[in-house]
């Protein structure tokens, strides 16, 4: 349990650092998106935990929660394998967004 909690905490920290390093110019917008996803997941789990516990029982509820946690934490392996290619493919869109933001700032 301790290892899973540590891995999840480090995963969140590393993913935000990766995001800021990869997309520095739009990191503010990207962090807002990450926070919205995080808060939505937090709300969904806290909203659904009572029926989940009632229907499955403690043991099966926490086993399924652990499986979901492992699945979401293992997304890092997808990014390790395909992250560079995804960044290369999104470079044009990233530069267009940065140029648009800079043009808006110059007009203000």
C-alpha positions in Angstrom: 0.0 0.0 0.0 2.8 2.4 0.9 4.6 1.7 -2.4 1.4 2.3 -4.4 0.8 5.6 -2.6 4.4 6.7 -3.2 4.3 5.7 -6.9 1.0 7.6 -7.4 2.4 10.7 -5.7 5.6 10.6 -7.7 3.6 9.9 -10.9 1.5 13.1 -10.4 4.6 15.2 -9.7 6.6 13.8 -12.6 3.7 14.2 -15.1 3.2 17.8 -14.2 7.0 18.4 -14.6 6.9 16.6 -17.9 4.0 18.8 -19.0 5.7 22.0 -18.0 9.0 21.0 -19.7 7.4 19.9 -22.9 4.8 22.6 -23.3 6.3 25.6 -21.5 4.5 28.4 -23.3 1.0 27.0 -22.6 1.8 25.3 -19.3 -0.7 27.5 -17.4 -3.6 26.3 -19.6 -2.4 22.7 -19.5 -2.1 22.7 -15.7 -5.7 24.0 -15.4 -6.8 21.1 -17.6 -4.9 18.6 -15.4 -6.5 20.1 -12.3 -10.0 19.9 -13.8 -9.4 16.2 -14.6 -8.0 15.5 -11.2 -10.9 17.2 -9.4 -13.5 15.5 -11.5 -12.0 12.1 -10.7 -11.8 13.0 -7.0 -15.5 14.0 -7.1 -16.5 10.9 -9.0 -14.8 8.6 -6.5 -16.1 10.4 -3.4 -19.6 10.6 -4.9 -19.7 6.9 -5.9 -17.8 5.3 -3.0 -20.9 4.7 -0.8 -22.9 2.7 -3.4 -19.7 1.0 -4.5 -19.0 -0.2 -0.9 -22.6 -1.2 -0.4 -22.9 -3.3 -3.5 -19.4 -4.9 -3.5 -18.4 -5.0 0.1 -15.1 -3.7 1.5 -12.8 -6.3 0.1 -14.0 -6.2 -3.5 -14.4 -2.4 -3.4 -10.8 -1.8 -2.4 -9.5 -4.5 -4.8 -11.3 -2.8 -7.7 -10.1 0.6 -6.5 -6.5 -0.7 -6.4 -6.9 -2.1 -9.9 -8.2 1.3 -11.2 -5.3 3.0 -9.4 -2.7 0.7 -11.0 -4.3 1.2 -14.4 -4.2 5.0 -14.2 -0.7 4.9 -12.8 0.5 2.7 -15.6 -0.3 5.4 -18.2 3.3 6.5 -17.7 4.5 3.4 -19.6 2.5 4.5 -22.6 4.1 8.0 -22.4 7.6 6.4 -22.1 7.0 4.4 -25.3 4.9 6.9 -27.4 5.5 10.3 -25.8 8.2 11.6 -28.1 6.2 10.7 -31.2 3.1 12.4 -29.7 5.1 15.5 -29.0 6.6 15.5 -32.5 3.1 15.2 -34.1 1.6 17.9 -31.9 4.5 20.4 -32.5 2.7 22.2 -35.3 -0.5 22.6 -33.3 1.5 23.7 -30.2 3.4 26.4 -32.2 0.1 27.6 -33.7 -1.5 27.9 -30.2 1.6 29.8 -29.0 1.5 32.2 -32.0 -2.2 32.8 -31.5 -1.7 33.6 -27.8 1.2 35.9 -28.5 -0.9 37.7 -31.2 -3.7 38.2 -28.7 -1.3 39.6 -26.1 0.2 42.0 -28.6 -3.3 43.3 -29.5 -4.1 44.0 -25.8 
